[in-house]
Amino acid sequence: MSAPNPIQMQKFLSGVDYPAGRDDLVEHARKKGAPDDIVEHLRQLPDRTYDGPNAVSQEFARI
């Protein structure tokens, strides 16, 4: 299974108040109606604090 598109992922994270932890990102994406593949991919991110969308995108692409 291929990774979800990081640009699509960022659409579901618009409005996140950074810094934000992994669980915050997952919850925000779910509330925005993100599809299951994006939510599951976000759950695989390292459990740390992200200082902005670029940090999330970098980790998202590594998974």
Secondary structure, 3 states (H helix, E strand, C coil): CCCCCHHHHHHHCCCCCCCEEHHHHHHHHHHCCCCHHHHHHHHCCCCCEECCHHHHHHHHHHC
